[in-house]
Amino acid sequence: MAIILRLDRVMADRKISLNELSERVGISNVNLSNLKTGKVKAVRFSTLNALCRELECQPGDILEYRQDEEE
């Protein structure tokens, strides 16, 4: 997939744990862990909004586009 999630990097920069961010954003640890590891096919705008609010970042800090070699 050409979209890469960089949530783990942003969380490390902000020194925030999975549990703390999960509570602040209002999603389960499992769902946040799946986001963090890139095991998702979609992200709701409401979730992205909450993540950016709590991490004080822009969507581009969390999402990265890389062209597939197949394209």
N, C-alpha and C positions, 0 to 999 in steps of 0.2 A: 504494500500500500504506500502511496506517495505522501500521506499525512503522518507525521511522527509526533507523538505526545512527549513533551519535555517536562511534565509535571514533577517528576522526581528531581530534576535539576533545580526547578524553582523552589520546591519544598526544602531542599538542602540549603539553598542560598538564604532562605528565610528562617532556617533552623526550626521548622515546624514538623511535628510528628504526624503520622497517618491518623492516629486516634484524635489528636487535637483538631486537625483540619476537618476530619469527618464530622465531629460535633459542631464545629463552627459553620460548616456548609450545610449540614442537615442531610447527609447521605450516609449510607452504611459503610462500614470499614471495607466490606467485600467489594462494593461497587467502586469505592475510591481506589482500592488496591488494583482493581482491573483497569481503571483509568491510568493509574501511575505506571503500570507495566505495559500499557498499550494493547490490552486484550479486549478492546471494544471496537465496534464498527461504527458507532455514532456517539455524539455528545450533545445533550440538550443545551440550548442556549441559556436556559435558566441555570443549569449546572455550571456552565462556563462563566456566566455572570457572577454567580456566587463564589466560584474559585478566584476569579480576578479581584473581586471585592475583598475577600479575606487575605489574599496573598499580595494585594496592592500591586498588581501587574496588568499588563495588556494581554489580550488573547494571543498575540504573536509571540509572547514569552513562553506560552504553554504549547502552542501548535507550530509545527514547522513543516514546510512543503519541500519534498525532494522528488524530482521527476523520476518515475520508474524507468528502468533500463529498457522495458518493453515498449514504452511510448515513443 
